[in-house]
Protein backbone atom coordinates (compact mmCIF):
# COMPACT_ATOMS: atom_id res chain seq x y z
CA UNK A 1 0.00 0.00 0.00
CA UNK A 2 1.09 3.56 -0.63
CA UNK A 3 -0.41 7.03 -0.82
CA UNK A 4 -1.62 7.82 -4.35
CA UNK A 5 -2.35 11.54 -3.97
CA UNK A 6 -3.10 14.35 -1.55
CA UNK A 7 -5.75 17.02 -2.16
CA UNK A 8 -4.70 20.51 -1.04
CA UNK A 9 -7.12 23.45 -1.09
CA UNK A 10 -5.48 26.60 -2.46
CA UNK A 11 -6.52 30.17 -3.22
CA UNK A 12 -4.95 30.39 -6.68
CA UNK A 13 -4.08 27.26 -8.71
CA UNK A 14 -1.49 28.88 -10.96
CA UNK A 15 0.30 30.77 -8.17
CA UNK A 16 0.60 27.66 -5.99
CA UNK A 17 1.54 25.37 -8.90
CA UNK A 18 4.26 27.80 -10.02
CA UNK A 19 5.62 27.90 -6.47
CA UNK A 20 5.85 24.11 -6.08
CA UNK A 21 7.27 23.70 -9.60
CA UNK A 22 9.96 26.38 -9.32
CA UNK A 23 10.91 26.14 -5.64
CA UNK A 24 10.63 22.40 -4.96
CA UNK A 25 10.86 20.93 -8.47
CA UNK A 26 7.42 19.31 -8.67
CA UNK A 27 6.16 18.44 -12.19
CA UNK A 28 2.79 19.54 -13.61
CA UNK A 29 0.70 16.58 -14.81
CA UNK A 30 -1.59 18.48 -17.17
CA UNK A 31 -3.82 21.49 -17.39
CA UNK A 32 -6.34 22.74 -14.84
CA UNK A 33 -9.54 20.73 -14.94
CA UNK A 34 -13.04 20.91 -13.51
CA UNK A 35 -13.78 17.61 -11.77
CA UNK A 36 -17.42 16.54 -11.83
CA UNK A 37 -17.57 15.95 -8.07
CA UNK A 38 -15.77 19.10 -6.89
CA UNK A 39 -17.23 22.64 -6.93
CA UNK A 40 -14.17 24.35 -8.37
CA UNK A 41 -10.99 23.66 -10.36
CA UNK A 42 -8.15 21.20 -9.86
CA UNK A 43 -4.57 20.93 -11.09
CA UNK A 44 -2.26 17.98 -10.48
CA UNK A 45 1.44 18.04 -9.61
CA UNK A 46 3.81 15.20 -8.76
CA UNK A 47 7.09 14.72 -6.94
CA UNK A 48 7.61 11.55 -9.00
CA UNK A 49 5.95 9.25 -6.48
CA UNK A 50 2.98 11.02 -4.91
CA UNK A 51 0.57 13.27 -6.78
CA UNK A 52 -0.68 16.54 -5.29
CA UNK A 53 -4.13 17.65 -6.44
CA UNK A 54 -4.38 21.41 -5.95
CA UNK A 55 -8.05 22.29 -5.44
CA UNK A 56 -9.38 25.83 -5.91
CA UNK A 57 -13.01 26.09 -4.76
CA UNK A 58 -15.53 28.35 -6.47
CA UNK A 59 -15.40 31.83 -4.89
CA UNK A 60 -18.96 31.55 -3.54
CA UNK A 61 -18.01 28.55 -1.36
CA UNK A 62 -17.55 29.67 2.25
CA UNK A 63 -14.05 28.90 3.51
CA UNK A 64 -12.83 28.57 7.06
CA UNK A 65 -9.40 29.58 8.33
CA UNK A 66 -7.10 26.68 9.27
CA UNK A 67 -5.61 26.78 12.75
CA UNK A 68 -2.88 24.66 14.28
CA UNK A 69 -4.47 21.68 16.00
CA UNK A 70 -7.41 21.47 13.57
CA UNK A 71 -8.33 18.04 12.27
CA UNK A 72 -6.88 17.06 8.92
CA UNK A 73 -3.42 17.36 7.42
CA UNK A 74 -0.90 19.32 9.48
CA UNK A 75 1.98 19.78 7.03
CA UNK A 76 3.70 18.39 3.96
CA UNK A 77 7.15 16.84 4.29
CA UNK A 78 9.53 16.55 1.33
CA UNK A 79 13.02 15.13 0.86
CA UNK A 80 15.38 17.19 -1.29
CA UNK A 81 19.08 16.71 -2.06
CA UNK A 82 20.01 20.39 -2.56
CA UNK A 83 18.42 22.18 0.39
CA UNK A 84 20.68 25.18 -0.20
CA UNK A 85 18.98 25.86 -3.56
CA UNK A 86 15.55 25.70 -1.92
CA UNK A 87 16.60 28.07 0.88
CA UNK A 88 17.91 30.55 -1.73
CA UNK A 89 14.71 30.30 -3.80
CA UNK A 90 12.58 30.91 -0.70
CA UNK A 91 14.66 33.91 0.39
CA UNK A 92 14.49 35.34 -3.16
CA UNK A 93 10.69 35.25 -2.78
CA UNK A 94 10.80 36.82 0.69
CA UNK A 95 9.60 33.63 2.39
CA UNK A 96 10.80 32.98 5.93
CA UNK A 97 12.71 29.77 6.64
CA UNK A 98 12.40 28.55 10.24
CA UNK A 99 13.25 25.55 12.40
CA UNK A 100 16.50 25.13 10.48
CA UNK A 101 19.47 23.16 11.74
CA UNK A 102 22.64 25.15 12.36
CA UNK A 103 24.41 23.50 9.39
CA UNK A 104 24.96 25.50 6.19
CA UNK A 105 23.04 24.54 4.19
CA UNK A 106 20.62 23.11 6.74
CA UNK A 107 19.68 19.43 6.46
CA UNK A 108 16.21 20.27 7.81
CA UNK A 109 14.00 23.38 7.81
CA UNK A 110 10.42 24.56 7.46
CA UNK A 111 8.52 27.27 5.61
CA UNK A 112 4.95 28.16 4.64
CA UNK A 113 3.74 27.96 1.04
CA UNK A 114 1.69 30.76 -0.61
CA UNK A 115 -1.48 29.43 1.05
CA UNK A 116 0.05 29.11 4.53
CA UNK A 117 0.56 25.32 4.40
CA UNK A 118 3.62 24.33 6.42
CA UNK A 119 6.25 22.41 4.45
CA UNK A 120 9.18 20.69 6.11
CA UNK A 121 12.22 19.92 4.02
CA UNK A 122 14.92 17.37 4.84
CA UNK A 123 17.90 15.92 3.05
CA UNK A 124 17.69 12.15 2.43
CA UNK A 125 20.09 11.34 5.30
CA UNK A 126 18.11 13.59 7.68
CA UNK A 127 14.67 12.46 6.50
CA UNK A 128 12.50 9.48 7.38
CA UNK A 129 13.97 6.01 7.14
CA UNK A 130 11.90 3.41 5.27
C-alpha positions in Angstrom: 0.0 0.0 0.0 1.1 3.6 -0.6 -0.4 7.0 -0.8 -1.6 7.8 -4.3 -2.3 11.5 -4.0 -3.1 14.4 -1.5 -5.8 17.0 -2.2 -4.7 20.5 -1.0 -7.1 23.4 -1.1 -5.5 26.6 -2.5 -6.5 30.2 -3.2 -4.9 30.4 -6.7 -4.1 27.3 -8.7 -1.5 28.9 -11.0 0.3 30.8 -8.2 0.6 27.7 -6.0 1.5 25.4 -8.9 4.3 27.8 -10.0 5.6 27.9 -6.5 5.8 24.1 -6.1 7.3 23.7 -9.6 10.0 26.4 -9.3 10.9 26.1 -5.6 10.6 22.4 -5.0 10.9 20.9 -8.5 7.4 19.3 -8.7 6.2 18.4 -12.2 2.8 19.5 -13.6 0.7 16.6 -14.8 -1.6 18.5 -17.2 -3.8 21.5 -17.4 -6.3 22.7 -14.8 -9.5 20.7 -14.9 -13.0 20.9 -13.5 -13.8 17.6 -11.8 -17.4 16.5 -11.8 -17.6 15.9 -8.1 -15.8 19.1 -6.9 -17.2 22.6 -6.9 -14.2 24.3 -8.4 -11.0 23.7 -10.4 -8.1 21.2 -9.9 -4.6 20.9 -11.1 -2.3 18.0 -10.5 1.4 18.0 -9.6 3.8 15.2 -8.8 7.1 14.7 -6.9 7.6 11.5 -9.0 6.0 9.2 -6.5 3.0 11.0 -4.9 0.6 13.3 -6.8 -0.7 16.5 -5.3 -4.1 17.7 -6.4 -4.4 21.4 -5.9 -8.0 22.3 -5.4 -9.4 25.8 -5.9 -13.0 26.1 -4.8 -15.5 28.3 -6.5 -15.4 31.8 -4.9 -19.0 31.6 -3.5 -18.0 28.5 -1.4 -17.6 29.7 2.3 -14.0 28.9 3.5 -12.8 28.6 7.1 -9.4 29.6 8.3 -7.1 26.7 9.3 -5.6 26.8 12.7 -2.9 24.7 14.3 -4.5 21.7 16.0 -7.4 21.5 13.6 -8.3 18.0 12.3 -6.9 17.1 8.9 -3.4 17.4 7.4 -0.9 19.3 9.5 2.0 19.8 7.0 3.7 18.4 4.0 7.2 16.8 4.3 9.5 16.5 1.3 13.0 15.1 0.9 15.4 17.2 -1.3 19.1 16.7 -2.1 20.0 20.4 -2.6 18.4 22.2 0.4 20.7 25.2 -0.2 19.0 25.9 -3.6 15.5 25.7 -1.9 16.6 28.1 0.9 17.9 30.5 -1.7 14.7 30.3 -3.8 12.6 30.9 -0.7 14.7 33.9 0.4 14.5 35.3 -3.2 10.7 35.2 -2.8 10.8 36.8 0.7 9.6 33.6 2.4 10.8 33.0 5.9 12.7 29.8 6.6 12.4 28.6 10.2 13.2 25.5 12.4 16.5 25.1 10.5 19.5 23.2 11.7 22.6 25.2 12.4 24.4 23.5 9.4 25.0 25.5 6.2 23.0 24.5 4.2 20.6 23.1 6.7 19.7 19.4 6.5 16.2 20.3 7.8 14.0 23.4 7.8 10.4 24.6 7.5 8.5 27.3 5.6 4.9 28.2 4.6 3.7 28.0 1.0 1.7 30.8 -0.6 -1.5 29.4 1.1 0.1 29.1 4.5 0.6 25.3 4.4 3.6 24.3 6.4 6.2 22.4 4.4 9.2 20.7 6.1 12.2 19.9 4.0 14.9 17.4 4.8 17.9 15.9 3.0 17.7 12.1 2.4 20.1 11.3 5.3 18.1 13.6 7.7 14.7 12.5 6.5 12.5 9.5 7.4 14.0 6.0 7.1 11.9 3.4 5.3 
